Amino acid sequence: MNTVHTYAAAATVGNPVANIAIFGVFVVFTMVVVIRASRNNATAADYFTGGRGFSGPQNGVAIAGDYLSAASFLGIAGAIAVYGYDGFLYSIGFLVAWLVALLLVAEMLRNTGKFTMADVLSFRLKEGPVRTAAALSTLTVSLFYLLAQMAGAGGLVALLLDVTDKTGQSVVIAVVGVLMIVYVLVGGMKGTTWVQIIKAVLLIVGAALMTVMVFAKFGFDFSEILGSAQEAVSGSANKAVAARDVLAPGAQYGGSETSKLNFLSLGLALVLGTAGLPHVLMRFYTVPTAKEARRSVVWAIGLIGAFYLFTLVLGYGAAAIVGPDRILAAAGGQNSAAPLLAFELGGVVLLGVISAVAFATILAVVAGLTITASASFAHDIYANVIKRGKAGEREQVRVSRITAVVIGVLAIALGILANGQNVAFLVALAFAVAASANLPTILYSLFWRRFNTTGALWSMYGGLISTIVLIVFSPAVSGSKTAMLPGSDFDWFPLSNPGIVSIPLAFVLGIIGTFVGGKSEDPAKAAEMEVRSLTGVGAEKAVVH
């Protein structure tokens, strides 16, 4: 116990006033950018998709900004610092997801839809029930993702301002939530995109700078970094940590068969989840042509791949320089590895800059998630289900803004509940929901002509419900000290990530539902969707209407 208290005291880093000042400069600067961008938000297309006015490179940088969340920076660096090789599996999963999934579906989704993922799924199916299911799925994925970002905000500020009590951290989470709501209400997709571009540049440059500094400290010898990291872990006062081999698989997911299944389940969710993330898919509606959509993917993959290589150096560097005991005892737990490393490398100034970048990361991602979720409710449920396509553009934007406030309040409440959890792990749960509820229906809609409304509903609701039920009754929620509800114990499902069960189940339910539903949908609509998804003919016309 004495060791923990000693490290906790040592973990108060930097100057809280300097940290807040640097973050304040970023907020003021980005708010000016958002206000300037919002001047041209005249139509629903402007508010929801930026009027499809962004180039491929611009959108690629914004996608990287949207995708490189608090999980990528804080969670993965922390996981590598504490678990080594097994922590890097998050990076591999997130990157491979782009190579496997989005190169396959990104351009086709952009060609077929207008504002949201539901535009694609309901193109040749019954609009009302399919849009409702897609919107519910979008809202659920967005809330899970928001949960992770809010938890990251709480942990980061706990470290930077030495706010150790839960009440103070809850206030910080609420402030992040309010800022997020303001960004979305004022800027719409245009403002949010520019915030994501600025944040992506800052994040990648900041991570690159820290990577060079870590290399310089070890004579630009990566083997020396790895050896020092293993030495620091072996010298841990915690026997469980000291026994880990962070240079080989198994530190987190080795040992029991359950651990190995957990790893497989996590990998499936990460690799397949990206192509079902509504806030990432919605970014492809912000470019004018299919060619620019392809360029977006190329730019995004390049930037994201480079960043994840940086996290490998930063994670092992944090283990070697800061040490796992200090990281685990710090107010933010694993999520504090990158800020603590920044303080050791460059003192108060670098810590303040990196912390501001981490805050920027959280704010940009939550703004993107919020506008996606609110646009889905306004465009899919309100305009096309409740109003049956008769809602005006201004009305849709107004409903979207009201929804953004409601989602923001929900995100604050859930973020307070999840405070203290590893953000990379929480994001993996969002990926499991996306891979189960969205991906099967997207693939079947694009590539299987016989697929029908019954199949879509069985797949989406089956994937969504099974994932949520298995998460609720998993060790992630109860039954352990690190669970969301540590005092409860109802974890009858043994795996922390349900992807290995819920993803195949959703694919199978889509097939069964299609055959149960009888004849296929309108063949003319199916042919039109096939041509449009491959060529983009009609996509630009859809925006004019």
Stockholm file with secondary structure:
# STOCKHOLM 1.0

chainA/1-545         MNTVHTYAAAATVGNPVANIAIFGVFVVFTMVVVIRASRNNATAADYFTGGRGFSGPQNGVAIAGDYLSAASFLGIAGAIAVYGYDGFLYSIGFLVAWLVALLLVAEMLRNTGKFTMADVLSFRLKEGPVRTAAALSTLTVSLFYLLAQMAGAGGLVALLLDVTDKTGQSVVIAVVGVLMIVYVLVGGMKGTTWVQIIKAVLLIVGAALMTVMVFAKFGFDFSEILGSAQEAVSGSANKAVAARDVLAPGAQYGGSETSKLNFLSLGLALVLGTAGLPHVLMRFYTVPTAKEARRSVVWAIGLIGAFYLFTLVLGYGAAAIVGPDRILAAAGGQNSAAPLLAFELGGVVLLGVISAVAFATILAVVAGLTITASASFAHDIYANVIKRGKAGEREQVRVSRITAVVIGVLAIALGILANGQNVAFLVALAFAVAASANLPTILYSLFWRRFNTTGALWSMYGGLISTIVLIVFSPAVSGSKTAMLPGSDFDWFPLSNPGIVSIPLAFVLGIIGTFVGGKSEDPAKAAEMEVRSLTGVGAEKAVVH
#=GR chainA/1-545 SS CHHHHHHHHHTCCSCHHHHHHHHHHHHHHHHHHHHHHGGGCCSHHHHHHGGGCCCHHHHHHHHHHHHSCHIIIIIHHHHHHHHTHHHHHHHHHHHHHIIIIIHHHHHHHHHHCSSSHHHHHTSSSCHHHHHHHHHHHHHHHHHHHHHHHHHHHHHHHHHHTTCCSHHHHHHHHHHHHHHHHHHHHHHHHHHHHHHHHHHHHHHHHHHHHHHHHHHHHTTTCHHHHHHHHHHHHHTCSSHHHHTCCTTSTTTTTCSSHHHHHHHHHHHHHHHHHGGGCHHHHGGGGGSSSHHHHHHHHHHHHHHHHHHHHHHHHHHHHHHHHTCHHHHHHSTTGGGGHHHHHHHHHHHHHHHHHHHHHHHHHHHHHHHHHHHHHHHHIIIIIIIIIISTTCCCHHHHHHHHHHHHHHHHHHHHHHHHHHTTSCHHHHHHHHHHHHHHHTHHHHHHHHHCTTCCHHHHHHHHHHHHHHHHHHHHTSTTTBSSTTSSBTTCCCCCSCCSCCHHHHHHHHHHHHHHHHHHTCSCSCHHHHHHHHHHHHHCTTHHHHHHC
#=GC SS_cons         CHHHHHHHHHTCCSCHHHHHHHHHHHHHHHHHHHHHHGGGCCSHHHHHHGGGCCCHHHHHHHHHHHHSCHIIIIIHHHHHHHHTHHHHHHHHHHHHHIIIIIHHHHHHHHHHCSSSHHHHHTSSSCHHHHHHHHHHHHHHHHHHHHHHHHHHHHHHHHHHTTCCSHHHHHHHHHHHHHHHHHHHHHHHHHHHHHHHHHHHHHHHHHHHHHHHHHHHHTTTCHHHHHHHHHHHHHTCSSHHHHTCCTTSTTTTTCSSHHHHHHHHHHHHHHHHHGGGCHHHHGGGGGSSSHHHHHHHHHHHHHHHHHHHHHHHHHHHHHHHHTCHHHHHHSTTGGGGHHHHHHHHHHHHHHHHHHHHHHHHHHHHHHHHHHHHHHHHIIIIIIIIIISTTCCCHHHHHHHHHHHHHHHHHHHHHHHHHHTTSCHHHHHHHHHHHHHHHTHHHHHHHHHCTTCCHHHHHHHHHHHHHHHHHHHHTSTTTBSSTTSSBTTCCCCCSCCSCCHHHHHHHHHHHHHHHHHHTCSCSCHHHHHHHHHHHHHCTTHHHHHHC
//
